[in-house]
Amino acid sequence: MIRQYVPNMLTLLNLFSGSIGVYACATANWKLVPICIIISLAADFLDGLSARLLKVKSELGAQIDSLADMVSFGLLPGMMLVQIIGMSNMSGGGSYEVGHISYLGFIFTLFAALRLAKFNIDTRQSETFIGLATPAATIFVLGLYLYFFAQEFDALPSFISRLLFQTLTLFTIVGLLSYLMVSEIPMFALKGGIFRWKGNEIKILFIVASIITLFTMEELGLSVVVILYIFASIINNMIQKARLVKG
């Protein structure tokens, strides 16, 4: 039956879109990159959803999913970071060359591979995540990427822009994202029943705060939403532990 192929077709769409994104990034087509990531994020969400709804989960599908994610949410965001670091270190002449130091952006890619491998063998992550999921980390990088190119067209970059795109700041971001992807910090998943207030207070407040942030901060809002998600997850964990102690 054709329905058994639907999840894998969506996963392959994720991989296809991510591959185009890699090429777009390599050729400095920065307008195409976010489109590819959005398509990959949508396909990644829908392949899991369709597998659950159609009841056609398979080991093959799980393996393809990780391989596709490695390209779309591992290699591609790593390349984006390399490009941002490289362009942030342009000489006064303004010519764009990726220096050796820029390749350290691929540290993100290495830790994304570790994260995906851990996820495949970790039975604790069926309902929640342990560590920052690669799609969430990629959304952070996408916000940074879009904000960087938006600032490129400004005659007078803002203070935030000048601070954010310092080499030390960018390497700190790469290091923190890499650590968070393989950390043991529990992160909540926005799955079924989240709109029931009781027990989901933090999740609902996070969604509301995210909508406000995206409207007010535009491109950079994507990165800020991921930061909010991390802190909301930590607070949610503290509340859950407190409830267990009382119970």
C-alpha positions as CSV (number, residue, x, y, z in Angstrom):
1,M,0.0,0.0,0.0
2,I,1.2,3.5,-0.8
3,R,0.6,4.8,2.7
4,Q,3.6,2.9,4.0
5,Y,5.9,5.0,1.8
6,V,4.5,8.4,2.8
7,P,6.7,9.0,5.9
8,N,9.9,7.9,4.0
9,M,8.9,10.2,1.0
10,L,8.6,13.1,3.4
11,T,12.0,12.2,5.0
12,L,13.6,12.1,1.6
13,L,12.0,15.5,0.9
14,N,13.8,16.7,4.0
15,L,17.1,15.4,2.7
16,F,16.5,16.8,-0.8
17,S,15.7,20.2,0.5
18,G,18.7,20.1,2.9
19,S,21.0,19.1,0.0
20,I,19.8,22.1,-2.0
21,G,20.3,24.3,1.0
22,V,23.9,23.1,1.3
23,Y,24.5,24.0,-2.4
24,A,22.8,27.4,-1.9
25,C,25.0,28.1,1.1
26,A,28.2,27.1,-0.8
27,T,27.3,29.4,-3.6
28,A,26.3,32.3,-1.3
29,N,22.6,32.2,-2.3
30,W,21.5,33.3,1.2
31,K,17.9,33.9,0.2
32,L,17.4,30.3,-0.8
33,V,19.0,28.8,2.3
34,P,16.1,29.7,4.8
35,I,13.5,28.4,2.3
36,C,15.3,25.1,2.2
37,I,15.5,24.9,6.0
38,I,11.8,25.7,6.4
39,I,10.9,22.9,3.9
40,S,13.2,20.5,5.8
41,L,11.7,21.5,9.2
42,A,8.1,20.9,7.8
43,A,9.0,17.6,6.2
44,D,10.8,16.5,9.4
45,F,7.7,17.2,11.5
46,L,5.3,15.7,9.0
47,D,7.2,12.4,8.5
48,G,7.0,11.5,12.2
49,L,3.4,12.7,12.4
50,S,2.3,10.7,9.3
51,A,4.1,7.6,10.6
52,R,2.1,7.8,13.8
53,L,-1.2,8.5,12.2
54,L,-0.8,5.8,9.5
55,K,0.8,3.4,11.9
56,V,3.7,2.6,9.6
57,K,6.7,3.1,11.8
58,S,9.8,1.2,10.7
59,E,13.5,0.8,11.6
60,L,14.4,1.8,8.0
61,G,12.4,5.0,8.4
62,A,14.2,5.8,11.7
63,Q,17.6,5.4,10.1
64,I,16.7,7.4,7.0
65,D,15.4,10.2,9.3
66,S,18.7,10.5,11.1
67,L,20.7,10.5,7.8
68,A,18.4,13.2,6.4
69,D,18.7,15.3,9.6
70,M,22.4,15.0,9.5
71,V,22.4,16.9,6.2
72,S,19.6,19.4,6.9
73,F,20.2,20.0,10.6
74,G,23.9,19.1,10.8
75,L,25.9,19.9,7.7
76,L,23.8,22.8,6.5
77,P,23.8,24.9,9.7
78,G,27.5,24.1,10.1
79,M,28.1,25.6,6.7
80,M,26.0,28.6,7.6
81,L,28.1,29.2,10.7
82,V,31.3,28.9,8.6
83,Q,29.9,31.5,6.2
84,I,28.9,33.9,9.0
85,I,32.3,33.6,10.7
86,G,34.1,34.0,7.4
87,M,32.1,37.1,6.4
88,S,32.5,38.6,9.9
89,N,36.2,38.4,9.4
90,M,36.3,40.1,6.0
91,S,39.2,42.3,5.3
92,G,38.8,46.0,4.8
93,G,38.7,45.4,1.1
94,G,35.4,43.6,1.6
95,S,36.3,40.4,-0.4
96,Y,34.8,37.3,1.0
97,E,37.2,34.4,1.8
98,V,36.6,31.6,4.2
99,G,39.7,31.5,6.4
100,H,40.9,28.5,8.3
101,I,39.5,29.9,11.5
102,S,36.0,29.9,9.9
103,Y,36.1,26.1,9.6
104,L,35.6,25.8,13.3
105,G,31.9,26.5,12.6
106,F,31.8,22.8,11.6
107,I,32.2,21.9,15.2
108,F,28.4,22.3,15.2
109,T,28.2,19.6,12.6
110,L,30.3,17.2,14.6
111,F,28.2,17.5,17.7
112,A,25.0,17.3,15.6
113,A,26.3,13.9,14.5
114,L,26.9,12.9,18.1
115,R,23.4,14.1,19.1
116,L,21.7,12.2,16.3
117,A,23.6,9.0,17.1
118,K,22.7,9.3,20.8
119,F,19.1,9.9,20.0
120,N,18.9,6.7,18.0
121,I,20.0,4.6,21.0
122,D,18.4,6.5,23.8
123,T,15.1,5.0,24.9
124,R,14.4,8.0,27.2
125,Q,13.5,10.4,24.3
126,S,10.1,9.0,23.2
127,E,8.1,11.8,24.9
128,T,10.7,14.4,25.7
129,F,14.2,15.3,24.5
130,I,17.5,15.0,26.3
131,G,19.6,17.8,25.1
132,L,18.7,20.4,22.4
133,A,17.3,18.7,19.3
134,T,19.1,19.4,16.1
135,P,16.1,21.1,14.4
136,A,15.9,23.6,17.4
137,A,19.6,24.3,17.2
138,T,19.3,24.9,13.4
139,I,16.4,27.4,14.0
140,F,18.8,29.3,16.3
141,V,21.5,29.4,13.5
142,L,18.8,30.4,11.0
143,G,17.8,33.4,13.1
144,L,21.5,34.4,13.4
145,Y,22.0,33.9,9.6
146,L,19.0,36.0,8.6
147,Y,19.9,38.7,11.0
148,F,23.4,38.8,9.8
149,F,22.4,39.3,6.2
150,A,19.7,41.8,7.1
151,Q,22.4,43.9,8.9
152,E,24.7,43.6,5.9
153,F,22.5,46.0,4.0
154,D,22.4,48.6,6.8
155,A,24.8,51.5,6.5
156,L,25.2,51.6,10.2
157,P,25.0,48.2,11.9
158,S,23.4,48.2,15.3
159,F,25.3,47.7,18.6
160,I,23.8,44.3,18.9
161,S,25.0,43.4,15.5
162,R,28.5,44.5,16.2
163,L,28.6,42.6,19.4
164,L,26.9,39.5,18.1
165,F,29.2,39.0,15.1
166,Q,32.5,39.4,16.9
167,T,34.6,36.2,16.3
168,L,34.7,35.4,20.0
169,T,30.9,35.7,20.3
170,L,30.3,33.5,17.3
171,F,32.7,30.8,18.6
172,T,31.0,31.0,22.0
173,I,27.6,30.4,20.3
174,V,29.1,27.4,18.4
175,G,30.4,26.0,21.6
176,L,27.2,26.5,23.6
177,L,25.0,25.0,20.8
178,S,27.4,22.0,20.5
179,Y,27.3,21.4,24.3
180,L,23.5,21.7,24.5
181,M,22.9,19.2,21.7
182,V,24.7,16.4,23.7
183,S,23.9,17.6,27.2
184,E,21.7,15.7,29.7
185,I,19.3,18.6,30.1
186,P,15.7,17.4,29.6
187,M,13.8,19.5,27.0
188,F,10.0,19.4,26.6
189,A,8.4,18.4,23.3
190,L,5.3,20.2,22.0
191,K,3.2,17.1,21.6
192,G,-0.4,16.1,22.2
193,G,-2.5,17.7,24.8
194,I,-0.4,20.8,25.3
195,F,-3.3,23.2,25.2
196,R,-4.7,21.8,28.5
197,W,-3.6,24.4,31.0
198,K,-3.0,22.1,34.0
199,G,0.4,20.6,33.7
200,N,1.3,22.6,30.6
201,E,1.5,26.1,32.0
202,I,5.2,26.6,31.0
203,K,4.6,25.2,27.5
204,I,1.6,27.5,26.9
205,L,3.4,30.5,28.3
206,F,6.4,29.6,26.0
207,I,4.2,29.5,22.9
208,V,2.7,32.9,23.7
209,A,6.1,34.5,24.5
210,S,7.4,33.0,21.2
211,I,4.7,34.5,19.1
212,I,5.3,38.0,20.7
213,T,9.1,37.6,20.2
214,L,8.8,36.7,16.6
215,F,6.5,39.7,15.9
216,T,8.7,42.1,17.7
217,M,12.3,40.9,17.0
218,E,11.7,39.6,13.4
219,E,14.8,37.6,12.1
220,L,16.7,37.5,15.4
221,G,13.5,36.4,17.1
222,L,14.0,32.9,15.9
223,S,17.2,32.6,17.9
224,V,15.6,34.3,20.9
225,V,12.8,31.8,20.8
226,V,15.2,28.9,21.1
227,I,16.8,30.6,24.1
228,L,13.3,30.9,25.6
229,Y,12.7,27.3,24.9
230,I,15.9,26.2,26.7
231,F,15.1,28.3,29.8
232,A,11.4,27.3,29.7
233,S,12.5,23.6,29.7
234,I,14.8,24.1,32.7
235,I,12.0,25.9,34.6
236,N,9.5,23.1,33.6
237,N,11.9,20.5,34.9
238,M,12.2,22.3,38.2
239,I,8.4,22.5,38.5
240,Q,8.0,18.8,37.6
241,K,10.5,17.7,40.2
242,A,8.9,19.9,42.9
243,R,5.5,18.3,42.1
244,L,7.0,14.8,42.4
245,V,8.5,15.7,45.8
246,K,5.1,17.0,47.0
247,G,3.4,14.0,45.6
